[in-house]
Amino acid sequence: MARERKFSTDDIYQATKQILLQHGYEGFNFGLLAEHLDISRGAIYKYFDNREELITNFMQHEMRLFLIELKEIEEYDSFDEKLDFLLDLIFKHTSVPELIEIGRRIPINGNSKVKENIIQLEKLHLDMYKHLQGFIDLGRQEQKLKASLPDSLLLGMIFQSILIPNHFGVPQSEWVRSIKEILCHGMFNKA
């Protein structure tokens, strides 16, 4: 009997991300993952009962990594510095919206592990918004943000800016700068 190739959970997560982004949820299976990692399918089953459990574990892992990076926002003093950091972070993780959409399609099907993972994902998502409350409060304190706009809308606009397609290949730094300008000053010339 051949020895099983050594691999880590991190190896599984990296391959899972690559396959999900390439083939989507419907195209993801343990056979493809095993082939990608050059291991047996049985080796994956030692870690995870099914693809839904693996994908939801992977998504928690990605969200925790994002939250660790997001906490660095506290190192900046002004709202503008924090916004620059946040936009750079969001554009560093351009696959997050696609992965979130994939996560929304995962059926629970009575699987308690998957159900618990989805509950944990929702908590992590809420933690992210709670963590950004100080950012929003500072924006209002510095009178950069209108008091009449709901916090969730402001954060949604910032996070959804990553989804704007760059069809003409504008350089990334210029693209991010332009999005920041629109978010901060609008797109219309002042008359």
Residue pairs with C-beta under 8 A, 6 or more apart in sequence:
4 39
4 40
4 43
5 37
5 38
5 39
7 37
7 39
7 43
9 47
11 37
12 33
12 37
12 44
12 47
12 54
12 58
13 58
13 61
13 62
15 33
15 36
15 37
16 28
16 33
16 54
16 55
16 58
17 58
17 62
17 95
17 99
18 36
19 27
19 28
19 32
19 33
19 36
20 28
20 55
20 99
20 102
21 95
21 98
21 99
23 32
24 102
25 55
25 102
25 105
25 106
28 51
28 55
29 51
30 41
30 44
30 45
30 51
30 54
31 41
33 44
33 54
34 40
34 41
34 43
34 44
37 44
44 54
47 54
48 54
48 57
49 111
49 113
50 111
50 114
52 106
52 107
52 108
52 109
52 111
52 114
53 111
53 113
53 114
53 117
55 102
55 103
55 106
56 103
56 106
56 113
56 114
56 117
56 118
56 121
57 117
59 99
59 103
59 117
59 121
60 117
60 120
60 121
60 124
62 96
62 99
63 121
63 124
63 125
63 128
64 124
66 89
66 93
66 96
66 128
67 124
67 127
67 128
67 131
69 89
69 92
70 86
70 89
70 128
70 131
70 132
71 131
72 85
73 82
73 85
73 86
73 89
73 131
73 132
73 135
74 134
76 82
76 84
76 85
78 138
78 142
79 135
79 138
79 139
79 142
79 144
79 145
80 144
80 184
82 135
82 138
83 135
83 139
83 158
83 180
83 183
83 184
84 180
86 132
86 135
86 158
87 158
87 161
87 176
87 179
87 180
88 176
90 96
90 158
90 159
90 161
90 162
91 162
91 172
91 175
91 176
94 162
96 162
97 159
97 160
97 162
97 163
103 118
103 121
106 114
106 118
108 114
108 115
108 118
129 151
129 152
129 155
132 155
133 151
136 145
136 151
136 154
136 155
139 145
139 154
140 147
144 184
145 154
157 183
158 183
161 179
161 183
164 179
166 175
170 178
